[in-house]
Each structure stands twice: as structure tokens, then as C-alpha cells.
């Protein structure tokens, strides 16, 4: 085993455009095009107390011909000692700093060695190193991010893992608009430039979510490659309360930044799309687009619930404009949100909000509705409306969103 200061990892640089081989189109035509060029890849295995499984994973990775870097994130079971005799590089963090810190350290080493990408997989044997070439081959539109999509249909897969993946997929869609199938997979291909030129808030369990969203904001295509998964020797360090709290904080930040439209540094310019306003000259095309975009059961249910919540707020002149903006920023169906907000049209829901808000302030219900009292205390009634809408809006939105989800899901079937 070689330490970071030495070793004989070789880097194969990408050929220049003049050196790239040309190939026919495979259909007997004379036209020729460039073959996709794979980036130079360093395979990275972050490890934290996986001494029992690490050597087998590393040996399989070396068998695939990849240069390997193992980053020990402050383990207490001496996993690097199990790699004696193997031609790998190693790096140790002290103390334990989190998987994100390990990946960022690996990206720094990869940059020094001249690699363009790091391919990450877990040290517990969950991922099969023999499938690493599948992720590299998928990176046809470089630079890009590639996710290994785990097959999680078997009975050995914990239900909590399936739920966590679906939950994470939903929030990532709101934050960057991508419909991805496995946003929690640790089998990934990262551009080194993304990890080296981006400021990240997190360093632990939440890092991979943040890196994915920031990569999408940076204009990188996010591609997917199917992979297998094994839970036989899986060792998890997930802490239910602390890590869920961190996830909540991260998603709150990412959603807020999405709503504000704060610009992100671009690593490449995304492919241009037809702007929504350009379809105004074709009303039916615009209507069809608005009706069919973001129309999965969960997206429609979320659009309805959020539309009702915004509709309950005391901002009647600006409600529709706010719904359109929020639903656009969060990649939700705008027509569903606007239509659902009509439930909050005066007078029933505003009256209910005022009553609830008054009860929250005084502990009793409002009974004086004389014109003089309403005129003299209109500023207080607006305050009551605002307070009450923070309770009535979410409850009413949930009451409508839940059945909408199941109705749409059943109808689609």
C-alpha cells in the first residue's frame, strides 16, 4: 500500500480534438462523428469503520483496472491496515469529519494528480466495483454528474431505505427540477471541478444531496446508470434524529435559495429551452404545456396544497402572482396551484382565518362583527387573518392534497 506522498497511479489525459478517433455512424453512411471521450477517473472509497469489508471492495476495484484512493475518515478499527500489499493510495482524516469532508479531500488529491473525475463507492460492499465502468461509460456528455441507480425492489431492502429514497427524490425535484430515481446513491461520478470550485455548507451525511443539487444548479447534466445493490454486509452510521435534523436544515436552505432565485456559478451553460413567454402567441400550446408539466401524483398534490396555503394568506391582490412565482421556482404545476387557491375565495376561508387568529391572540372567539367594530379594528383583523392563515392554510391544503394524490394515482393506473 502506498501513502499519498508516493505511489504509482498513472493518469491518462484526454486526447486533444485533433487526436480523437473518428467513427462512422454505424448505418453504412459516410458521415462521421467524434466518439465520446471518457474523463480520466480516480476511484475513491471513503471508509469509516469498515475494516471487515474494505479489502474485498478495494481488490475488486483494482481488478477493474482503476487507480484507487482510500480516504479513512477517522476510523477506530484501523481499516488501512487491511490493505497491506495492495497498490493503492490512502489518506487519513483525523478526527472523523464526515463523508463530505472525505470526498472533498479526495477531490483535492485527484486534482493534484491530474484526474478530471472521481468515482465514489461505499466501503461496506453495498456497491459492486465491477459496475464502475458502467457509470464512466454513461458520462457521454462531459462534464456531467452520473448517479448509480440502485435496484431496491428485493425483500432484503429495508422499507425505510425505499421511503428515504423517495422522500429525498421529491425534495431534490423541488430544489432543482430534476426527476431522479436515486438521489441518495453513493455510487457516483463527480467532476473534480464541481467539488473544487463550489462552496458547500455540509460535510456529513447531507453532503451528497447538496453536491447533487449544486451540480444541477451549475448547469451539469445529471445522468443515471442502473446498478445492483447488496445489503448483506451493510453497515450504516445513519443517526435517526441528528441526521434527519441536518437534512431538514439543508432542504430548508436549498428550498429558500430556489425561491429567491439566487444565481449559482455555472460550470457549463445548460441547453437552451423554449421560454414560457414565447408560447403566448400559441394559447392552446401554452395551456397544454401548463396542464401537463410536473403532473405526477406527488407534484400535483403538492401544487394543490401549496396553492391553498398561499390562497389563504391576506394578500388577495397578489395571490395568483405569488402562486405562479412559487410554483415556477419549485417546479410545480401552476394550473393546479391557481385552481386550488380558489377554495380560499372570500368569505368562508378568510372568516375562518380571522376567527382562528383571534382565538390564538385572545383565547376566545370573535363575536363582534358590527360594521363600526370591523372598521375601527381593521388592522387587528388583518393581523388575525395573517396568524390564522398559518394554521388554516396548511391544514386545508393537506385536507385537499392527500385525497388528490390518491385520486390522481388511481386514475393513472
LUMZA-963733 format. One record per residue: x, y, z of N, C-alpha, C in turn. Coordinates in steps of 0.001 Angstrom, whole numbers, padded with zeros to 6 digits, always signed. Example, Ala and Ser with C-alpha at 12.3 -4.5 7.8 and 13.67 -1.06 7.14 Angstrom:
! residues 2
+013190-005690+007800+012300-004500+007800+013200-003300+007800+012850-002250+007080+013670-001060+007140+012900+000030+007870
***
This chain:
! residues 413
+000857-001198+000000+000000+000000+000000+000883+001234+000000+000541+002201-000823+001332+003425-000903+000565+004578-000271+001279+005425+000421+000653+006589+001026+000509+007690-000018-000194+008760+000372-000475+009842-000573+000799+010478-001118+001836+010513-000329+003066+011186-000761+003819+010403-001825+003464+009132-002042+004135+008338-003052+003105+007562-003842+003549+006498-004513+002610+005696-005270+002844+005859-006747+002213+004977-007507+002451+004991-008947+001163+004983-009739+000175+005774-009273-001060+005922-010033-000743+006662-011322-001178+006114-012422-000942+006775-013708-002205+007446-014185-002039+008584-014819-003155+009362-015331-003104+009329-016843-004232+009033-017439-004313+009010-018890-005090+010236-019352-004419+011282-019792-005121+012511-020162-005993+012299-021371-007036+013128-021469-007918+013061-022624-007192+013576-023849-007382+012926-024996-006724+013394-026200-007288+014719-026663-006472+015458-027391-006942+016717-027954-007936+016423-029069-008747+017418-029509-009707+017181-030572-009071+016610-031824-007838+017038-032139-007195+016535-033358-006827+015065-033225-006649+014572-031981-006242+013202-031766-007418+012254-031586-008633+012802-031467-009778+011957-031204-010109+011106-032425-010363+009814-032226-010691+008954-033356-012061+009278-033917-012204+009061-035209-013478+009252-035868-014072+007893-036175-015396+007847-036173-016065+006578-036460-017292+006849-037287-017700+005875-038084-018920+006011-038862-020124+005974-037955-021293+006249-038543-022496+006300-037734-023126+004934-037544-022491+003880-038050-022988+002548-037807-024103+002136-038738-024453+002964-039708-025552+002629-040595-025112+002620-042055-023807+002500-042287-023311+002464-043641-023216+003824-044292-023394+004895-043535-023338+006249-044088-021890+006725-044112-021642+007717-044901-020294+008272-044961-020060+009334-043910-021127+009820-043288-020953+010833-042249-020195+010265-041076-019378+011099-040451-018542+010646-039346-018710+011611-038171-018552+011097-036975-018678+011940-035778-017659+011491-034747-017431+012341-033785-016456+012024-032752-017043+011037-031755-016221+010071-031348-016626+009195-030267-016611+009984-028965-017534+009673-028022-017473+010344-026722-016168+009992-026004-015566+010989-025388-014289+010806-024698-014548+010691-023203-014101+009605-022590-014287+009419-021165-013265+010241-020394-013674+010807-019254-012719+011570-018432-011753+010627-017729-010607+011159-017336-009672+010378-016520-010244+010284-015102-010307+009058-014578-011088+008788-013367-010213+008194-012273-010354+008731-011077-009771+008158-009874-010903+007564-009050-010818+006275-008745-011859+005633-007948-011575+005892-006466-012557+006440-005782-012400+006873-004386-013318+006048-003496-012761+005515-002422-013539+004752-001454-013398+005411-000083-014383+006200+000345-014345+006743+001708-014685+005627+002691-013979+005577+003806-014194+004492+004760-014269+005033+006171-015222+004504+006922-015319+004823+008346-015753+003556+009077-014793+002908+009730-015032+001680+010489-015622+000556+009630-014998+000335+008477-015392-000781+007607-014191-001696+007341-013404-001956+008367-012202-002770+008184-012537-004174+007689-013699-004698+008067-014049-006070+007711-014311-006234+006216-014829-005214+005568-015228-005345+004160-014327-004577+003198-013480-003696+003709-012756-002772+002836-011843-003490+001850-011065-004459+002303-010079-005075+001412-010758-005743+000204-011854-006432+000436-012551-007070-000670-013029-006069-001702-013531-004921-001244-014002-003880-002159-012834-003311-002959-011715-003049-002283-010547-002484-002963-009988-003465-003981-009882-004739-003622-009361-005734-004554-010225-005827-005800-011548-005762-005628-012442-005808-006785-012275-004573-007657-012065-003408-007034-011866-002178-007797-010556-002228-008579-009503-002712-007939-008224-002842-008637-008323-003829-009790-009143-004856-009606-009334-005830-010664-009988-005265-011903-010661-004133-011751-011288-003474-012892-010345-002481-013568-009140-002362-013052-008143-001514-013694-008167-000060-013279-008910+000283-012224-008987+001672-011788-007871+001993-010798-007278+003179-010874-006446+003661-009772-007349+003959-008584-006919+003578-007399-007795+003628-006227-007179+004500-005149-008025+005332-004561-007671+006137-003400-008648+005810-002282-008134+005428-001126-008963+005160+000048-008776+006307+001033-009884+006915+001438-009831+008012+002401-010449+007526+003707-009639+007406+004724-010079+006964+006041-010551+008180+006828-011844+008202+007116-012438+009350+007806-012416+009133+009313-011216+009058+009871-011070+008960+011320-011589+007666+011910-011400+006538+011219-011878+005245+011727-011127+004842+013000-011791+004004+013786-011171+003493+015013-010799+002019+014908-011102+001390+013752-010795-000033+013600-009646-000277+012624-008844+000753+012357-007633+000636+011525-007893-000048+010184-008811+000474+009361-009110-000195+008091-007943-000167+007115-007084+000853+007175-005975+000943+006228-004966-000172+006441-004926-000744+007648-004002-001838+007909-004368-003085+007108-005636-003199+006715-006074-004376+005957-005638-004317+004496-005079-003181+004061-004737-003004+002648-003263-003254+002366-002543-003798+003308-001114-004033+003095-000907-004961+001902+000056-004575+001062+000353-005369-000123-000426-004969-001355-001418-004054-001221-002213-003604-002361-001674-002267-002866-001679-002102-004166-001147-000885-004779-002225+000189-004834-002492+000788-003687-003490+001848-003598-002895+003029-002839-003487+004175-003057-003125+005347-002264-004100+005454-001099-003639+006070-000044-004502+006258+001118-004311+007653+001684-005340+008110+002359-005299+009417+003014-006180+009309+004252-005733+009872+005337-006490+009761+006587-006866+011137+007120-008132+011267+007526-008618+012466+008204-008671+012182+009691-008310+013162+010472-008304+012987+011926-008735+014292+012577-009837+014284+013382-010714+013147+013687-011739+012927+012587-012758+012133+012898-013847+011899+011948-014521+013223+011591-014643+013490+010289-015187+014763+009821-016411+014614+008927-016757+013410+008521-017931+013203+007690-017569+012807+006275-018513+012127+005624-018266+011634+004279-017983+012768+003304-018682+013886+003468-018453+015024+002582-017027+015531+002676-016496+015600+003893-015110+016036+004069-014156+015061+003394-014459+013753+003477-013609+012754+002834-013623+012917+001313-014799+013176+000748-014898+013334-000705-014206+014618-001170-014308+015678-000400-013632+016916-000768-012112+016757-000688-011643+016035+000329-010207+015763+000408-009754+014931-000785-010562+013957-001176-010238+013120-002334-010196+013945-003610-011116+014908-003736-011126+015757-004927-009865+016598-005006-009381+017071-003845-008139+017830-003850-006963+016991-004295-006910+015741-003822-005827+014842-004227-005941+014525-005716-007166+014266-006184-007366+013959-007599-006927+015118-008483-007202+016336-008043-006789+017499-008822-005267+017579-008900-004593+017336-007783-003127+017363-007778-002545+016312-008721-003214+015177-008818-002719+014091-009662-003142+014239-011123-004004+015206-011407-004396+015451-012786-005637+014719-013255-006414+014166-012329-007646+013485-012716-008774+014494-012923-009657+014171-013838-010809+015038-014117-012048+014655-013335-012114+013414-012856-013313+012929-012187-012924+011971-011071-013796+011894-010071-013663+010849-009062-014925+010001-009107-014736+008705-009005-015835+007745-008971-015910+007196-007558-017001+007465-006859-017106+007114-005451-018003+005906-005256-017606+005028-004360-018463+003917-003958-018213+003607-002493-019181+002954-001863-019113+002714-000424-018202+001544-000106-017672+001562+001106-016698+000555+001529-017333-000663+002171-018654-000685+002321-019302-001781+003037-019744-002915+002133-019395-002876+000847-019781-003935-000069-021152-003761-000663-021811-002640-000376-023133-002392-000941-023072-002262-002460-021982-001673-002976-021821-001447-004408-020836-002445-005002-021084-002821-006244-020228-003772-006949-019216-003003-007795-017920-003049-007468-016922-002316-008259-016883-002737-009726-017378-003939-010039-017378-004383-011429-018328-003566-012295-019202-002790-011669-020142-001953-012419-019641-000519-012581-018420-000254-012121-017898+001107-012192-017786+001600-013629-017371+000717-014543-017244+001122-015940-018582+001568-016526-019670+001044-015969-020997+001436-016458-021248+002914-016202-020835+003414-015046-021024+004831-014745-020127+005696-015624-018875+005244-015815-017958+006023-016645-018465+006090-018080-018969+004966-018595-019471+004935-019969-020709+005803-020132-021445+006011-019043-022660+006838-019112-022326+008316-019232-021109+008704-018847-020715+010121-018860-020378+010571-020277-021344+010470-021165-021113+010794-022571-021170+012285-022843-021761+013037-021924-021918+014483-022119-021084+015208-021068-019797+014977-021115-018902+015503-020089-018654+016991-020276-018588+017792-019166-018703+017358-017773-020143+017142-017352-020351+016170-016480-021683+015845-016002-021556+015112-014667-022675+014880-014045-022765+014041-012861-023428+012728-013264-022959+011616-012750-023589+010326-013031-023955+009665-011708-025204+009248-011586-025680+008564-010391-025893+007092-010698-025454+006233-009800-025780+004819-009897-027147+004578-009285-028088+004098-010089-029465+003898-009621-029608+002476-009091-029744+002354-007789-029786+001046-007152-031102+000326-007417-031024-000978-007653-032217-001817-007771-032668-002179-006360-033735-001545-005879-034145-001682-004480-035529-002323-004362-035795-003317-005205-037103-003953-005191-037122-005242-004384-035959-005783-004034-035892-007075-003357-036394-007021-001925-036770-008180-001357-037276-008219+000025-036215-007888+001065-034915-008006+000692-033858-007717+001659-033623-006222+001839-034226-005412+000978-034040-003962+001067-034955-003406+002162-034434-002708+003156-035284-002151+004221-036305-001162+003669-037515-001240+004199-038555-000304+003773-038180+001131+004063-037424+001351+005140-037001+002711+005481-036086+003285+004400-035283+002412+003770-034392+002879+002707-035182+003291+001478-036211+002503+001140-037047+002854-000017-037791+004157+000223-038332+004310+001446-039045+005548+001761-038099+006738+001743-036910+006571+002339-035947+007671+002370-035538+008102+000984-035389+007138+000080-035006+007493-001283-036120+008275-001974-037369+007814-001852-038494+008516-002478-038654+009916-001899-038500+010034-000588-038631+011333+000073-037550+012290-000416-036318+011782-000516-035216+012609-000989-035409+013010-002452-035874+012076-003286-036124+012382-004693-037114+013534-004836-038139+013539-003990-039169+014578-004050-038589+015957-003749-037791+016063-002697-037246+017362-002319-036219+017861-003336-035409+016950-003856-034429+017365-004865-035143+017873-006116-036275+017261-006462-037033+017762-007611-037504+019195-007383-037991+019491-006186-038424+020859-005894-037257+021835-006001-036085+021408-005589-034937+022308-005490-034250+022569-006821-034247+021581-007704-033537+021804-008975-034309+021349-010202-035522+020817-010012-036373+020493-011150-036080+019179-011843-035167+018371-011316-034808+017116-011959-035600+015954-011351-036110+015089-012215-036791+013888-011767-035784+012744-011769-035202+012494-010616-034157+011487-010478-034689+010317-009652-034135+009136-009907-034662+007929-009284-033927+007511-008018-032730+008051-007787-031981+007624-006594-031005+008720-006182-031525+009714-005502-030697+010850-005099-029846+010542-003876-030022+009365-003272-029237+009005-002094-028127+008008-002406-027985+007626-003647-026959+006659-004006-025571+007251-003792-024684+006444-003195-023307+006884-003004-022380+006456-004123-022904+005712-005099-022136+005276-006269-022273+006363-007321-021256+007225-007444-021388+008429-008272-020095+008744-009010-020265+009455-010096-019129+010025-010819-019241+011537-010735-018250+012166-010077-018237+013618-009882-017161+014262-010754-017444+015389-011389-016343+016194-011932-015530+016787-010783-014236+016690-010867-013377+017271-009831-013619+018775-009734-013881+019398-010880-014099+020855-010890-015289+021252-010036-016341+020418-009993-017504+020736-009166-017128+020762-007695-016427+019760-007245-016086+019670-005823-015028+020680-005416-014173+021078-006344-013098+022015-006017-013516+023476-006151-014517+023767-006959-014873+025160-007245-016232+025561-006693-016779+024778-005780-018087+025064-005204-017962+025147-003689-018664+026100-003115-018690+026220-001653-019858+025398-001116-019568+024469-000215-020576+023594+000361-020789+023931+001829-022037+023833+002256-022365+024091+003659-022138+022868+004526-022325+021685+003957-022330+020468+004757-021093+019623+004490-020814+018727+005438-019672+017828+005314-020024+016389+005672-021214+016143+006169-021527+014801+006656-022565+014119+005764-023517+013441+006353-024474+012618+005602-025188+013418+004510-025431+014679+004774-026198+015504+003843-025381+015988+002649-024086+015767+002657-023233+016361+001621-023629+015905+000221-023921+014631+000048-024195+014121-001294-025449+014743-001895-026433+015050-001064-027622+015752-001558-027247+017157-002004-026494+017860-001173-026107+019226-001524-025250+019251-002783-024315+018306-002918-023463+018267-004106-024279+018022-005362-025299+017169-005259-026158+016884-006411-026940+018123-006834-027558+018796-005868-028363+019982-006195-027482+021101-006731-026348+021337-006100-025459+022403-006572-024881+022063-007945-024655+020782-008217-024209+020396-009545-025246+020705-010599-026517+020433-010290-027593+020768-011221-027704+022275-011404-027584+023027-010314-027607+024493-010428-026440+025002-011275-025327+024301-011236-024154+024726-012003-024280+024407-013489-025402+023794-013880-025644+023510-015292-025159+022150-015742-024727+021292-014813-024238+019973-015199-025402+019034-015491-025371+018305-016603-026369+017244-016799-026207+016191-015711-027316+015658-015226-027276+014584-014240-027799+013325-014924-026907+012370-015149-027233+011148-015869-027346+009986-014891-027995+008921-015323-028258+007790-014443-027808+006486-015079-027267+005597-014265-026849+004271-014729-027367+003238-013740-028052+002196-014197-028576+001182-013274-027452+000356-012661-027563+000085-011379-026567-000729-010670-027301-001689-009738-026603-002704-009305-027135-003615-008293-026783-003086-006907-027346-003704-005893-027049-003288-004529-027134-004515-003631-026277-004571-002645-026277-005676-001688-026345-005120-000274-027275-005645+000514-027414-005226+001905-026904-006301+002863-026179-007287+002329-025730-008403+003154-024778-007946+004253-023770-007146+003889-022773-006689+004867-022897-005200+005175-024052-004648+004900-024218-003198+005032-024038-002759+006483-023229-001738+006652-023025-001118+007961-023409+000349+007830-024436+000756+008549-024893+002133+008443-024520+002932+009682-024127+004163+009448-023812+005078+010548-024861+006194+010633-026017+005964+009992-027079+006964+009996-027663+007096+011403-027742+008325+011874-028317+008615+013179-029666+009292+012980-030704+008614+013414-032066+008985+013068-032364+010454+013375-032127+010883+014600-032519+012239+014979-031568+013281+014403-030269+013088+014641-029308+014116+014250-029237+014283+012740-029197+013182+011991-029064+013295+010537-030356+013778+009886-031505+013386+010432-032765+013922+009902-032873+015413+010176-032366+015849+011312-032361+017281+011619-031464+018027+010634-030312+017442+010323-029416+018063+009338-030063+018108+007958-030750+017031+007586-031442+017013+006296-032510+018088+006231-033249+018248+007314-034292+019277+007353-033681+020664+007167-032581+020921+007861-031923+022220+007705-031404+022439+006305-030807+021403+005709-030269+021544+004349-031377+021798+003349-032445+020996+003391-033533+021184+002433-034214+022539+002625-034310+022998+003862-034884+024336+004102-034046+025401+003421-032726+025272+003534-031835+026237+002885-031950+026156+001361-031939+024946+000817-031971+024788-000636-033299+025270-001212-034409+024990-000519-035721+025462-000980-035774+026983-000937-035281+027569+000145-035286+029030+000266-034462+029670-000842-033299+029100-001119-032462+029659-002181-033136+029497-003541-033838+028391-003743-034558+028201-005001-035645+029255-005160-036375+029529-004073-037446+030527-004139-036889+031920-004408-035736+032219-003833-035137+033538-004047-034527+033675-005428-034296+032559-006112-033692+032618-007436-032253+033101-007405-031555+032819-006313-030170+033272-006174-029303+032597-007237-028575+033359-008030-027800+032740-009123-026662+031872-008597-026388+030800-009324-025294+029883-008974-024215+029960-010043-022994+029717-009619-021881+029715-010568-022025+028555-011536-021912+028832-012840-022089+027826-013863-020758+027175-014246-020772+025836-014257-019627+025102-014769-019776+024823-016260-021006+024880-016742-021281+024809-018166-022666+025382-018389-022891+025929-019554-024180+026526-019846-025169+025434-020247-026364+025419-019626-027348+024395-019982-027881+024618-021388-028440+023570-021959-029028+023677-023288-030229+024606-023240-030356+025514-024213-031463+026470-024185-032807+025771-024341-033784+026257-023613-035144+025752-023708-036064+026867-024178-037199+026477-024718-038188+027455-025159-038803+028100-023924-038648+029396-023794-039182+030113-022635-040704+030071-022650-041287+030080-021444-042739+030005-021340-043410+031174-022031-042824+032362-021922-043484+033533-022502-043512+033473-024018-042586+032722-024616-042553+032638-026072-043723+031837-026628-044402+031069-025771-045556+030293-026221-046868+031078-026116-046802+032338-025671-048026+033126-025522-048713+033366-026859-047938+033314-027935-048543+033509-029254-049372+032303-029677-049241+031198-028932-049997+029985-029248-050721+029544-027980-051909+030112-027705-052595+029875-026428-052840+028395-026122-053236+027601-027127-053521+026198-026862-052246+025441-026496-051142+025785-027156-049865+025152-026818-049455+025512-025398-049661+026783-025037-049335+027225-023684-050195+026500-022661-051493+026388-022928-052395+025727-021990-052023+024257-021830-051690+023609-022948-051309+022207-022886-050030+022017-022069-049107+022945-022263-047852+022855-021511-048095+023050-020025-048902+024033-019666-049179+024291-018257-049918+023130-017612-050778+022464-018374-051588+021382-017815-050794+020103-017621-049794+019885-018459-049095+018600-018434-047750+018641-017728-047181+019828-017479-045882+019872-016831-046002+019533-015345-045016+018836-014824-044950+018496-013398-046285+017889-012931-046696+016828-013583-048048+016302-013361-048060+014909-012743-047030+014538-012002-047081+013275-011275-048031+013434-010085-048524+012330-009514-049440+012457-008362-048860+013302-007231-047585+013090-006897-046992+013857-005798-046848+015329-006174-046462+015608-007406-046295+017001-007837-047625+017731-007843-048676+017083-008350-049994+017726-008370-050520+017939-006955-050344+016938-006090-050811+017082-004713-050080+018212-004008-048773+018307-004222-048001+019385-003602-048424+020738-004151-048651+020809-005459-049099+022063-006067-050432+022500-005487-051340+021546-005286-052655+021874-004723-052520+022354-003284-051786+021618-002471-051634+022010-001078-050976+023364-000920-049925+023620-001706-049237+024900-001611-050114+026028-002154-050885+025751-003208-051796+026769-003750-052843+027182-002737-053380+026205-001996-054377+026514-000963-053747+027335+000155-052531+026968+000561-051864+027706+001638-051643+029174+001246-051118+029398+000034-050876+030775-000405-052194+031519-000570-053224+030808-001073-054529+031443-001252-055158+031884+000045-054795+031235+001158-055370+031599+002455-054715+032835+003064-053561+033239+002557-052860+034398+003113-053601+035695+002776-053474+036723+003619-054167+038000+003372-053436+038854+002329-053299+038320+001126-052600+039034+000040-053435+038931-001229-054731+039143-001089-055675+038887-002185-055235+039508-003516-054772+040749-003567-054424+041299-004887-053212+040618-005533-052366+039968-004720-051118+039423-005249-051047+037898-005160-052133+037271-004745-052112+035836-004507-051746+035019-005727-052395+035283-006841-052151+034490-008055-050713+034696-008537-050248+035939-008486-048876+036213-008932-047874+035447-008061-048121+035411-006741-047213+034698-005846-047267+033188-006104-048458+032667-006347-048592+031239-006640-047820+030880-007901-047959+031681-008949-047248+031408-010194-045733+031452-009985-045280+032427-009227-043829+032540-008993-043309+031352-008189-043974+031045-007065-043510+029966-006193-043558+028625-006925-044640+028375-007654-044763+027097-008360-043753+026998-009501-043404+028133-010076-042366+028098-011112-041003+027797-010499-040683+028430-009391-039376+028226-008778-039225+026816-008226-040335+026206-007775-040275+024876-007175-040684+023779-008150-040863+024146-009418-041145+023155-010460-042426+022373-010161-043501+023109-009875-044802+022522-009606-045799+022975-010664-046924+022264-010741-047940+022569-011752-048664+023862-011395-048524+024858-012261-049078+026183-011966-050599+026194-012028-051183+025508-013007-052644+025493-013118-053279+024844-011899-052697+023768-011405-053240+023100-010222-053183+024019-009006-052087+024753-008858-051958+025663-007729-052961+026795-007772-053120+027412-008946-054069+028528-009078-055497+028037-008886-055825+026886-009485-057183+026358-009354-057502+026030-007904-056557+025418-007200-056806+025054-005811-056968+026274-004916-056296+027366-005254-056383+028566-004417-057785+029158-004406-058612+028819-005398-059982+029342-005441-060834+028844-004290-060371+027771-003630-061072+027302-002438-061080+028384-001367-060069+029235-001410-059913+030252-000361-060579+031575-000692-061391+031584-001736-062076+032822-002099-063008+033251-000960-063078+034550-000709-063919+035078+000371-065375+034633+000158-066148+034499+001265-065775+034954+002614-065404+033831+003579-065667+032541+003234-065595+031495+004255-064191+031334+004823-063175+031092+003980-061825+030828+004484-061232+032056+005172-061336+033268+004595-060839+034437+005339-061513+034607+006699-062836+034360+006742-063541+034449+008026-062992+033425+009022-062774+032211+008550-062233+031174+009427-060834+031545+009909-060028+032118+009033-058677+032532+009425-058720+033620+010489-059640+034582+010321-059770+035662+011301-060170+035094+012662-061126+034161+012653-061565+033566+013914-060427+032805+014600-059714+032015+013829-058616+031239+014412-057517+032171+014918-057190+033201+014133-056172+034155+014563-056567+034902+015813-057848+035295+015899-058336+035987+017095-058252+035071+018312-058600+033803+018109-058529+032826+019208-057086+032626+019659-056160+032632+018719-054747+032466+019068-054256+033637+019903-054798+034832+019663-054322+036018+020396-055022+036205+021734-056303+035796+021787-057090+036133+022982-057629+034916+023726-057568+033744+023149-058090+032559+023815-059589+032445+023784-060273+033239+022961-061719+033157+022809-062074+033549+021373-063296+033245+020977-063705+033502+019598-064197+034937+019440-064044+035479+018273-064520+036835+017953-066022+036791+017712-066772+037670+018385-068236+037691+018244-068773+039034+017782-067982+040084+017877-068456+041420+017500-068132+041675+016030-069151+041592+015187-068963+041797+013746-069707+043032+013251-069925+043983+014139-070622+045203+013720-069744+045986+012748-070341+046680+011801-069557+047452+010823-068599+048437+011478-069044+049090+012571-068174+050062+013224-066945+049381+013832-067168+048217+014469-066044+047498+015085-065073+047007+014014-065596+046484+012926-064720+045993+011856-063922+047135+011246-064533+048316+011092-063840+049457+010501-062767+049995+011434-063098+050083+012716-062150+050644+013672-060979+049703+013957-061212+048405+013810-060182+047420+014163-059720+046623+012942-059794+047242+011776-059454+046501+010559-057997+046032+010573-057098+046836+011148-055690+046418+011199-055503+045190+012086-056350+045102+013158-056275+043929+014019-056849+042700+013332-057909+042898+012515-058499+041756+011805-057532+041227+010733-056766+042133+010128-055762+041673+009155-054680+040862+009863-054307+041308+011071-053342+040555+011863-053898+039181+012217-055187+039149+012628-055820+037861+012932-055838+036968+011700-056163+037556+010564-056210+036794+009309-054830+036188+009006-053799+036996+009159-052449+036516+008866-052053+035369+009798-052332+035534+011105-051994+034470+012056-052804+033214+011784-054095+033392+011571-054965+032237+011337-054638+031498+010057-054189+032226+009028-053873+031577+007753-052686+030628+007880-051820+030884+008862-050673+029997+009065-051090+028655+009647-052303+028589+010168-052847+027322+010672-053862+026747+009687-054812+027580+009278-055883+027112+008398-055327+026706+007031-054394+027512+006495-053847+027230+005164-053210+025857+005055-052230+025519+005927-051620+024187+005847-052613+023052+006085-053528+023228+007062-054493+022157+007351-055424+021939+006165-055970+023027+005624-056873+022909+004482-056130+022387+003253-054884+022841+003072-054093+022349+001955-053853+020860+002051-053560+020376+003267-053340+018946+003472-054622+018154+003251-055749+018705+003691-057038+018029+003511-057348+017825+002033-056953+018764+001197-057210+018633-000234-056097+017874-000954-054856+018023-000501-053729+017418-001210-053712+015902-001068-054011+015385+000113-053931+013938+000335-054894+013169-000556-056206+013514-000558-057091+012782-001480-056743+013020-002944-056247+014223-003277-055856+014485-004663-054747+013536-005095-053798+013277-004199-052707+012364-004522-053232+010970-004864-054100+010439-004022-054605+009081-004241-055545+009014-005440-056312+010071-005665-057210+010082-006828-056409+010081-008121-055398+010946-008197-054574+011008-009403-053821+009704-009609-053308+009138-008523-052562+007888-008628-053457+006758-009115-054681+006676-008577-055615+005634-009010-056044+005845-010457-056236+007091-010833-056654+007412-012208-055559+007056-013205-054304+007311-012833-053188+006980-013712-053078+005469-013908-053389+004708-012888-053302+003258-013004-054334+002731-013994
***
